[in-house]
Amino acid sequence: MPPPAPLTSDLGAFVEAELDILVDALSCDGTGAALCGTLLSRGVHVVSASKRVIAGHHGRLTGAADGGARLLYAASVGGSAPILETVSSAAAQGRVSEVLCVVNGTVNFILGRLAAGIHSDEALRQAPAAGFAEEDCEADLSGADAAAKLRIVAHHAFGIGPETLDVAAESLDADAIARITASGERWAQVARLERIDGLIDASVRLRPLREAPDLAGAADEWNAALVSLIDGTQFRCIGRGAGGAATAEAIVADLDDISRHADEAEILRSGIAS
């Protein structure tokens, strides 16, 4: 089957094609945001894997959606770990007080290698070689990647705009690597949201895993989350958070959601017509 539009570098020509769904897996968030906004405004469903697009443009994109168009983005956080779904489910059952999560598979993979005694240079080389990082993984190491994902999690936990949340992020730099290596412990990049006196405190910190034992099951590139409600109820999830297969699984789940939603709408329309 031929593609719905010829290959082109002309953005205008691309958006004029007859599309039902756009899957945004671009590395350029500027282009991705422009495409998503334009097509949503034309009634085209959008499935995005870009945490930068969603964290930076969520309000504008949802506001642009017209004609029943939906914006789904499970792949932007957690890969095959259903973090956004778990947080949403928890928030629907009570008031969320705290979310602890590992949302960057690249850093988690590197920290696991450091704990195994592998030199930092080799650990940094192995992550992209295994398909768990881009060649330039500065956003992962600086904490910017996890911070963007945490903003999206905050939207599902507390209903706030991802664009409005400030996140304090700690870098996995040379000093941090030296400190971690010297400790002889397994560390984690812990992304945390906490509701304090009506305000949301958000941070991405490097911590010994013994300080966050509920996240201990997330090894290598895996992600995990623990969501706590104010009544003490807790929700957990875990899954592969990095790599092509994990991203593809989340994208397919969103596509299935759109398909099932369309089928249900058609059944409802048929019932009304009859």
N, C-alpha and C positions, 0 to 999 in steps of 0.2 A: 504494500500500500504506500503510495507516495505521501510525503509530508503535506500538511494542510496549507503550507506556504513555502515558496522556494527559499533556499538559503540566501540570506541577504544581510548586509551590514547597514541597510537603510531602515532606521527605526520607524519612520513613517509608513514605509511599505509593509513592514511586519504587522503593525497594529491594524492595518486595513484588511488583513486576512480574516476569513470567516472562522473564528475560533470559539470553542465552547469553554475550554479551560486553558489557563496559562500555568505552567510549572516553572517557577523562578528558581534556578539553581546557579545563578550568575555569581561571579566573584566580585563584580563591580556593583556596590549597593546603590550608587547614583542611577545607573541604567536600570537596575532592578526596580527601584522605587518608581521611576518614571513609567516603566512598562506596566507595573502593577496598578498604579493609579489610573492610567489611561484606560486600561482594559476593564477594570472594575467599574469605571464610570460608564462603560458601554455595555454593562450587563454580563461580562465574562467572569466566570469563577477564577480565582487565583489560589494556587497552592505554592507557598514560598518556603524554601529551606534556608533563607537568609536571616540570621538573627539581627544583623545590622539594619536591614530594611524594616523589619517588624519593630525592633526596639526604637528606631529613630523616626518612623513614619506611621506608626499604628493608627493614631487618631485620624490623620489625614486620609489614610487608605480606607478605613472603615466608613469614614464620612463620604468618601467618593463613590462607594459601592451603590449601584443603581440596578433596577430591574431584577431584584432578587439575587444579585451576584453575591457570592460568599468568599471570604478570605480565610483560608485555613493555613496553619503553619506548624504542625506537629514536629516537622523535621528541623525547625529552627532551634529547638531545645531538646536535648536528651537522646536524639537518635531513636533507637528502638526502645529506650526506657520511657514509659508513658508519663513523663513528669508533669506536663501541662494538664493531661487528663486527670492525673491523681490529685493535683492541686485544685482543679476545678471541682472534682467530686467532693473533696474535703470541704471546700468553701460553701458548697451547696448544702452541707449538713450542719454547719456551725461556723462560728467566728474563728478565723485562723489567728493564732498567736505567734507562730514561728514556723519558718521553713529552713531546714538545713539540707544542702544538696552538694553533690559533685556533678558539675555540668560541663567540664572540659576534659574530654577523653585523652587529649594530647598530653596535658600536664599530668594527669593521673598515670598515664603510661610511663612518663619520664620519672615520676616520683617512685613508682614501683621498681624501675630499673636501678635508681639510686639506692633504694633499700636493699636490693640484691647485691650491692657492692660494685655495680658497673660504673665506670668513670663517667662523669657528666658529659664529656664530649661524645662518647660512644652512645650514651642514652639519648642525647639530642639527635644523633644521626639515625638511630634505630626507629624513632617515631615516624618520620616521613617515609623511611624505607618500608615500614610495615603498613603504610597507607593511612596512618592516623594523624598526619599533619601535613600542611603545605610546606614547601621548601623554605618559605619565610614564615616562621611561626611566632613572630614578635607579638602579635595580638594575644596569642595563647599565653606566652611567658609573662607578659606585662599584666595579665589579669583582665584586659579589656574585653576579651571574648566572653569570659565567664560573667563579667559585669553586664554586658549586653543581654545575655541570656537571663540573668537574674532580674533585670528590668521587666522582661516579658513574664517571668514567673510571678512577679509582684502584681502585674495586671490581673492575673488569674486568681491570686490569693486575696487581694485587697481591692480590686476594681479600679486601681489608679492607672493613669496613663503612663506607659513605659518611658515616654519622653521626659516625664516630670521628676523622675527619681534619681537622686545622687547616690552613687555607689563608691565607697572607698575600696580601692583595690591594691593589693600587695603583689609585687613582681617576683617571679622566680629568677632572680639575677645571680651574679657570681657570689655575692655575700650570702644570699639565702641558700644557695646550693652548698656552700662551705659549712653553714650552720646545720643544715639538714644532714649532710654526710657525717659531720662530727658527732651528731646525736646517736647515730646507729639505729635510728627508729624509722618506721614507715610513716611518712607524712602524707597529707592530703591538702588539696586546694579546696577549702570549704567555703561555699557561697551561702550566705545567711541573710534571712529577712526576719526581723523581729518587730512586733508592734509594741511600742513603749509610750504610754500616756497619749494614745491617739496618733502618734507619729510612727513612721516606718524607718527603722534603722537598717541599712543595707551595706553589706561588706563582702569582700572576697579576700580571705586570709589563708596563709599557709600555716597549718597546725599539725602537731603529732596526731596520728590517727587514734591514739588512745583517748584523746580529748573529744573525739566524735565517733564513738564505737558503733553507733547505728549506721554509719556509712562504710563500715569495714568490709562489707561484701563486695564493694565496687573495686575490682582489681583491674590491672592493665587499662584498657580503653573504656571500661564500663563506667556508667553514670548511675547515680542513686539519689533518692530524695526521701526525707522524713518530714511530714507535715503534721503539726500539732495544733489542735483546737484549744480554746480557752477552757473547755471542760475536761481536758486531759486526753481526749480521743486522739489517736495517732493513725496516720496513713503512710504506707511505705511503697516504694517501687524501685526496681533496678533493671538495668538492661545495657546493651552495648551502646555507647554514646558517640563513637567515632568510627569512621570508615565508610566506604561507599555502600556496603550492604545495609548497614544500620540506617543511613540516610534514606536509601531507596525504600526500605521497609516503612518508614514513617510517611514518605511521600505517597506510597501506594495506599496506606491506611486513610490518608486524607482524600485521595481520589475515590476510594470505596465509599467513604462517608458522603461525598458529593453525589455519587451514583445512587446510593440508597435513599438519600434525601429527595433526589429527583423522582425516583420510582414511587416513593410514598406520596409526593405531591401529585403525581399523575394519577395514582389510585384515588386520591381524594377528589381531584377534578372530575374523574370518570363517575365517581359516586354521586357528586353533585349534579352532573349532567343527566344522569339516569333518573 
